[in-house]
Amino acid sequence: MSSNSYGDTCPNCQKEMDICQESRPIDYTTGQCPHCGFYYFTKTGQMDLVELNVLRDDLELKPLKKLPAIDEELLW
């Protein structure tokens, strides 16, 4: 994995927080503030069939009858 760590201003307390970005296999970012405890992270998952078909309908795509397989290495 390619990673980059740096400090940035916490949006909650305006003090320095730690940020880490990974770029493989997908872009993934985490941040944590040691001063106030604010944190964020990228979360992966898969929509259920109803959610996916609502999205597909919005994009004028045909609905699916079953969920496609997802590479388990992409799910954390």
C-alpha positions as a LaTeX table, in Angstrom:
\begin{tabular}{lrrr}
\hline
Residue & $x$ (\AA) & $y$ (\AA) & $z$ (\AA) \\
\hline
Met1 & 0.00 & 0.00 & 0.00 \\
Ser2 & 1.05 & 3.53 & $-0.67$ \\
Ser3 & 0.46 & 5.76 & 2.33 \\
Asn4 & 0.90 & 9.36 & 3.34 \\
Ser5 & 0.64 & 10.72 & 6.89 \\
Tyr6 & 0.42 & 14.36 & 7.85 \\
Gly7 & $-1.08$ & 16.77 & 10.36 \\
Asp8 & $-4.05$ & 19.02 & 9.68 \\
Thr9 & $-6.40$ & 21.26 & 11.65 \\
Cys10 & $-9.20$ & 19.47 & 13.49 \\
Pro11 & $-12.56$ & 20.85 & 12.34 \\
Asn12 & $-13.89$ & 20.51 & 15.91 \\
Cys13 & $-11.22$ & 22.01 & 18.17 \\
Gln14 & $-8.92$ & 23.68 & 15.60 \\
Lys15 & $-5.85$ & 21.94 & 17.05 \\
Glu16 & $-3.55$ & 19.61 & 15.12 \\
Met17 & $-4.91$ & 16.17 & 14.23 \\
Asp18 & $-3.22$ & 13.19 & 12.55 \\
Ile19 & $-4.32$ & 12.20 & 9.03 \\
Cys20 & $-3.34$ & 9.04 & 7.14 \\
Gln21 & $-4.18$ & 8.36 & 3.49 \\
Glu22 & $-3.80$ & 4.99 & 1.77 \\
Ser23 & $-4.23$ & 4.64 & $-1.96$ \\
Arg24 & $-4.36$ & 0.90 & $-2.57$ \\
Pro25 & $-6.49$ & $-1.06$ & $-3.26$ \\
Ile26 & $-8.84$ & 1.98 & $-2.99$ \\
Asp27 & $-8.46$ & 5.49 & $-1.60$ \\
Tyr28 & $-8.84$ & 5.28 & 2.18 \\
Thr29 & $-8.48$ & 8.15 & 4.65 \\
Thr30 & $-8.48$ & 8.26 & 8.44 \\
Gly31 & $-8.12$ & 11.14 & 10.83 \\
Gln32 & $-7.91$ & 11.33 & 14.60 \\
Cys33 & $-7.52$ & 14.20 & 16.99 \\
Pro34 & $-5.63$ & 13.52 & 20.23 \\
His35 & $-7.00$ & 16.76 & 21.73 \\
Cys36 & $-10.79$ & 16.32 & 21.50 \\
Gly37 & $-11.25$ & 12.75 & 20.22 \\
Phe38 & $-12.87$ & 13.63 & 16.89 \\
Tyr39 & $-12.18$ & 10.97 & 14.26 \\
Tyr40 & $-13.23$ & 9.92 & 10.78 \\
Phe41 & $-12.55$ & 7.02 & 8.49 \\
Thr42 & $-13.50$ & 5.61 & 5.11 \\
Lys43 & $-15.90$ & 2.70 & 5.43 \\
Thr44 & $-16.45$ & 0.10 & 2.74 \\
Gly45 & $-19.39$ & $-2.20$ & 2.25 \\
Gln46 & $-22.05$ & $-3.30$ & $-0.20$ \\
Met47 & $-25.56$ & $-1.94$ & $-0.61$ \\
Asp48 & $-28.39$ & $-4.39$ & $-0.20$ \\
Leu49 & $-30.32$ & $-5.32$ & $-3.35$ \\
Val50 & $-33.12$ & $-2.79$ & $-2.71$ \\
Glu51 & $-30.67$ & 0.11 & $-2.22$ \\
Leu52 & $-28.69$ & $-0.90$ & $-5.29$ \\
Asn53 & $-31.80$ & $-1.10$ & $-7.45$ \\
Val54 & $-32.98$ & 2.33 & $-6.25$ \\
Leu55 & $-29.61$ & 3.72 & $-7.33$ \\
Arg56 & $-29.81$ & 1.86 & $-10.65$ \\
Asp57 & $-33.33$ & 3.22 & $-11.22$ \\
Asp58 & $-32.06$ & 6.77 & $-10.61$ \\
Leu59 & $-29.41$ & 6.13 & $-13.29$ \\
Glu60 & $-31.99$ & 4.57 & $-15.64$ \\
Leu61 & $-30.36$ & 1.13 & $-15.42$ \\
Lys62 & $-32.29$ & $-2.14$ & $-15.32$ \\
Pro63 & $-32.81$ & $-3.61$ & $-11.84$ \\
Leu64 & $-30.81$ & $-6.64$ & $-10.76$ \\
Lys65 & $-32.35$ & $-9.87$ & $-9.46$ \\
Lys66 & $-29.41$ & $-10.64$ & $-7.15$ \\
Leu67 & $-26.40$ & $-8.83$ & $-5.75$ \\
Pro68 & $-23.15$ & $-9.13$ & $-7.69$ \\
Ala69 & $-20.18$ & $-10.64$ & $-5.88$ \\
Ile70 & $-17.81$ & $-8.25$ & $-4.09$ \\
Asp71 & $-14.08$ & $-8.88$ & $-3.65$ \\
Glu72 & $-13.78$ & $-9.65$ & 0.08 \\
Glu73 & $-10.40$ & $-7.87$ & 0.26 \\
Leu74 & $-12.20$ & $-4.58$ & $-0.38$ \\
Leu75 & $-14.47$ & $-4.98$ & 2.66 \\
Trp76 & $-12.99$ & $-3.87$ & 6.02 \\
\hline
\end{tabular}
